[in-house]
Amino acid sequence: MELKFTPKIILRLLALAWIIFSIIYISWGAWDNYKNVQLSGAYEQGYNQGRGDTIRQLVLEAEKCQAFSVFIDEKEIELIKTDCVGATQ
């Protein structure tokens, strides 16, 4: 069976290619939007939860009225609640 490329067949192939391209393009845009909006929101929510947990832990440690260390990278400092400074001396 020989396939003849008549103008009608060529037009249909071009229309089919355009539809496939459009579906891929729209899907790619929807995924990019989902990735930027939804997933970054989840990361931000996780970051805020971690920050809240850290502050909560600092408050709990400070309530013990004992000095405790906090550090970032190579820097370390000792913290104590100011209300406890006079009580420990």
C-alpha positions in Angstrom: 0.0 0.0 0.0 1.5 3.3 -1.1 0.8 6.4 1.0 0.3 9.5 -1.1 0.8 12.8 0.6 -2.0 14.8 -0.8 -2.6 18.3 0.5 -5.5 17.1 2.6 -3.3 14.5 4.3 -0.5 17.0 4.9 -3.0 19.4 6.4 -4.3 16.7 8.7 -0.8 15.8 9.8 0.0 19.4 10.5 -3.2 19.8 12.5 -2.4 16.6 14.5 1.2 17.8 15.2 -0.2 21.2 16.3 -2.6 19.5 18.7 0.1 17.3 20.2 2.4 20.3 20.5 -0.3 22.3 22.2 -1.2 19.6 24.7 2.5 19.2 25.6 3.0 23.0 25.9 -0.1 23.5 28.1 0.8 20.5 30.3 4.4 21.8 30.7 3.0 25.3 31.7 0.6 23.7 34.2 3.4 21.6 35.8 5.7 24.6 36.0 3.0 26.6 37.7 2.2 23.8 40.1 5.9 23.4 40.9 6.4 27.1 41.5 3.3 27.7 43.5 2.3 24.5 45.3 5.6 23.0 46.0 7.4 26.2 47.1 4.5 26.8 49.4 5.0 23.3 51.0 8.7 24.1 51.4 7.9 27.5 53.0 5.4 25.8 55.4 8.1 23.2 56.4 10.6 26.0 56.9 8.2 27.9 59.1 7.4 24.8 61.1 11.1 24.1 61.7 11.7 27.7 62.8 8.8 27.5 65.2 10.1 24.2 66.6 13.5 25.8 67.1 12.1 28.9 68.9 9.9 26.6 71.1 13.0 24.5 72.1 15.0 27.7 72.9 12.2 28.9 75.2 12.0 25.5 76.9 15.8 25.5 77.5 15.7 29.1 78.8 13.0 28.3 81.3 15.4 25.9 83.0 17.5 28.9 84.2 20.7 27.2 83.1 23.1 28.4 80.4 22.9 26.5 77.2 24.9 26.6 74.0 23.7 27.5 70.5 25.8 27.4 67.4 25.8 28.0 63.7 28.7 26.9 61.5 31.8 27.4 63.7 30.3 30.1 66.0 29.0 29.1 69.4 27.6 31.2 72.2 26.0 30.5 75.6 22.6 31.8 76.3 20.7 32.3 79.6 17.4 33.9 80.3 17.9 37.4 81.8 15.5 36.8 84.6 17.7 33.9 85.8 21.0 35.9 85.8 20.3 37.4 89.3 18.9 34.2 90.6 22.0 32.1 89.8 24.5 34.5 91.5 
